[in-house]
Amino acid sequence: MTPVKVQDAKEKFCDFLKSKNKASATILAYGKDIDQLISFLEELKKEHIHDVSNEDIQAFLASMHARGYTPKSVSRKLNSTRTFYRFLKINEYITDDPSLLVKHPKYELNPPRILSALEYRALRDSASSDPRIYAVIEILLQTGVRIGELANIRVEDVKDSSLTVRPYEGHPARDVPLSKRAKEAVKRYLDSRPNTTSDYLFITKTGNPFLIRNIRDALERYFKRAGIENAKINDLRHTFVAHHLKNGVSIVFLSKVLGHKRLSSTERYLQYVKEAKNGESTNLAEL
């Protein structure tokens, strides 16, 4: 077996992730974690990937802990390392996988932040004079779409009773029900939307697409304006899930609406929604 340099192995891994159409954020996160591993291995004078032992990986994780990383972050770095090594072994760049001999640090997962009815109503009120942000909030609350999917919506995707969610960074296309409240919010926004040739639903005053970072920044300002603490934009998605589980919506149906690839991604919310009904409804209720 021809020795493969550590840096070359990392580049091959990133090329593999890109070929699988992984989300850019996923590729960036993996790249950062593996770069940190590589920097540590360079300090150990480990030039080739097959020279790395499980003790080296354990020492890397210990160094992350010593630098103040939480057990959860250290565990994520081990997950990245294992994914990296799984790729290397499948492609026969190595014969043994030392990462499998390293144990995850123990930690407890923080529960998802679920907004109360008082909080999401306050958020609506804070944005009532801004048709664009108000429509953004309603779509996120009423459909549970991801922020990237929301930014990618075109005008033609908004139908009478559904919203077409386009494929986005590895997530498949799907149609999701569109509530009356969400439709009214979008109509109000479209009435004030700048004239432009852009087909993106949400745009800036100059007609350019409303970018993810700008959507996130805007929502954070409105969270503060509404007096909602420790909340992020993805908490609107968490709130959507919790609300419908409480109202007995079929978890299989809900998983499809959310675009989850695995049912377990939806099931994890059940432990945080103790009063969930055992129903099989496929009717989504407005928040």
Long-range contacts (C-beta under 8 A, 24 or more apart in sequence): 1-50, 1-92, 1-93, 1-94, 1-95, 3-48, 3-49, 3-50, 4-48, 4-49, 4-50, 4-88, 4-93, 4-94, 5-47, 5-48, 5-49, 6-38, 6-41, 6-42, 6-46, 6-47, 6-48, 6-49, 6-52, 7-38, 9-49, 9-84, 9-88, 9-93, 10-34, 10-35, 10-38, 10-84, 12-87, 12-91, 12-93, 13-84, 13-87, 13-88, 16-87, 16-91, 20-170, 21-169, 21-170, 22-169, 22-170, 23-148, 23-169, 23-170, 23-171, 24-169, 25-169, 26-169, 26-170, 29-80, 30-80, 30-83, 30-84, 33-76, 33-77, 33-80, 33-81, 34-80, 34-81, 34-84, 36-60, 36-64, 36-77, 37-77, 37-80, 37-81, 37-84, 49-88, 49-93, 49-94, 50-93, 50-94, 50-95, 52-98, 53-98, 54-98, 54-99, 54-100, 54-101, 54-102, 56-98, 57-81, 57-98, 57-99, 57-102, 58-102, 61-102, 61-105, 65-105, 70-107, 71-105, 71-106, 71-107, 72-107, 72-109, 74-105, 75-104, 75-105, 75-107, 78-102, 78-104, 111-272, 112-235, 112-238, 112-241, 112-242, 112-269, 112-272, 113-230, 113-231, 113-232, 113-235, 113-238, 114-235, 114-238, 114-239, 114-242, 114-272, 115-228, 115-231, 115-235, 115-236, 115-238, 115-239, 117-287, 119-226, 119-228, 119-231, 120-236, 120-239, 120-287, 122-226, 122-227, 122-228, 123-222, 123-223, 123-226, 123-228, 125-226, 126-222, 126-225, 126-226, 127-222, 131-185, 131-188, 131-189, 131-191, 131-192, 132-189, 132-192, 132-193, 132-202, 132-210, 133-218, 133-219, 133-222, 134-185, 134-188, 134-189, 135-182, 135-185, 135-186, 135-188, 135-189, 135-202, 136-202, 136-215, 136-218, 136-219, 137-185, 137-219, 137-222, 137-236, 138-181, 138-182, 138-185, 138-186, 139-163, 139-182, 139-185, 139-186, 140-233, 140-236, 140-237, 140-240, 141-182, 141-236, 141-239, 141-240, 141-287, 142-178, 142-179, 142-181, 142-182, 142-240, 142-284, 142-286, 142-287, 143-176, 143-177, 143-178, 143-182, 143-240, 143-257, 144-176, 144-236, 144-237, 144-240, 144-241, 144-257, 144-258, 145-176, 145-237, 145-259, 146-171, 146-234, 146-237, 146-259, 147-212, 147-215, 147-216, 147-233, 147-234, 148-212, 149-259, 150-202, 150-215, 151-200, 151-202, 151-209, 151-210, 151-211, 151-212, 151-215, 152-200, 153-200, 153-201, 153-202, 154-199, 154-200, 154-201, 155-190, 155-199, 155-200, 155-201, 156-199, 157-201, 158-183, 158-186, 158-201, 165-259, 171-259, 171-261, 172-259, 174-256, 174-257, 174-259, 176-257, 177-257, 177-284, 179-284, 179-286, 180-286, 181-286, 238-269, 239-287, 240-287, 241-266, 241-269, 242-269, 242-272, 242-273, 243-285, 243-287, 244-284, 244-285, 245-269, 245-270, 245-273, 245-276, 246-273, 246-275, 246-276, 246-277, 247-277, 247-279, 247-281, 247-285, 248-276, 248-277, 248-278, 248-279, 248-280, 248-281, 249-279, 249-281, 249-282, 249-283, 249-284, 249-285, 250-279, 250-280, 250-281, 250-282, 253-281, 253-282, 257-284
